[in-house]
Amino acid sequence: MYTRSRARAVGIAGICLAFAGWAQTPSRPPVAAGKAPMRHRATGTFEVKMNPLPLDDKEADATLGRFSIDKQFHGDLQGGSKGEMLSAGTAMKGSAGYVAIERVSGTLHGRTGAFALQHLGVMNRGAAQLSVSVVPDSGTGQLVGLAGKMNILIDAGKHSYEFEYSLPEQP
C-alpha cells in the first residue's frame, strides 16, 4: 500500500539522491602497509531503480524510509548492484540523512569480481556531505584487495560515477 508516509519517504529518497549532485569532493584510496597498490580511476554512467520497502516497525515515523537499490553500471565498471537504503528526513527543509549498502558484481577495467559499497549521506539545511566507500576486504575474484571511494554525480537527471581505487598488482 502506497500511503502518504510512503510518498514522503520517496521524497526523502529523492533528497538523499540529491546529495550526489552537491557533494563532489575528490578522495584518494588508502594505501596498504608495505605495498604500493596500483591506483586507478574509473568513470562511467549508471541507471538506478529505487523502490520503497516496508519498515520493520509498523509504528515508524513517516520521516523514515527504506528502499531497495538496483543499479546497472556502464563505462569502466560494467555490471550491476543490489542493495538497501535507510533514510530519515526532518521537519527542516533541506535536512536529511541516509545510509546504504550495495553489492556490486561485474568487471572493473577488465578485472572480474564483486565488492560492497557503503554510503553515508548527510544534508544539513542544504549543505550536503556524501561518502561512498568500498567496504574493506569485500572484494572477490580478481577484485580481492580493492580499496577506494566513489563519487556520484547527477547532472540533468543523469547519473554518473568517478571511482578512485587501488588494487594489488595482478600476479
C-alpha positions, 0 to 999 in steps of 0.5 A: 500500500502506497500511503502518504508516509510512503510518498514522503519517504520517496521524497526523502529518497529523492533528497538523499539522491540529491546529495550526489549532485552537491557533494563532489569532493575528490578522495584518494584510496588508502594505501596498504602497509608495505605495498604500493597498490596500483591506483586507478580511476574509473568513470562511467554512467549508471541507471538506478531503480529505487523502490520503497520497502516496508519498515520493520516497525509498523509504528515508524515515523513517516520521516523514515524510509527504506528502499531497495537499490538496483543499479546497472553500471556502464563505462569502466565498471560494467555490471550491476548492484543490489542493495538497501537504503535507510533514510530519515528526513526532518521537519527542516527543509533541506535536512536529511540523512541516509545510509546504504549498502550495495553489492556490486558484481561485474568487471572493473577495467577488465578485472572480474569480481564483486565488492560492497559499497557503503554510503553515508549521506548527510544534508544539513539545511542544504549543505550536503556531505556524501561518502561512498566507500568500498567496504574493506576486504569485500572484494572477490575474484580478481577484485580481492584487495580493492580499496577506494571511494566513489563519487556520484554525480547527477547532472540533468537527471543523469547519473554518473560515477568517478571511482578512485581505487587501488588494487594489488598488482595482478600476479 
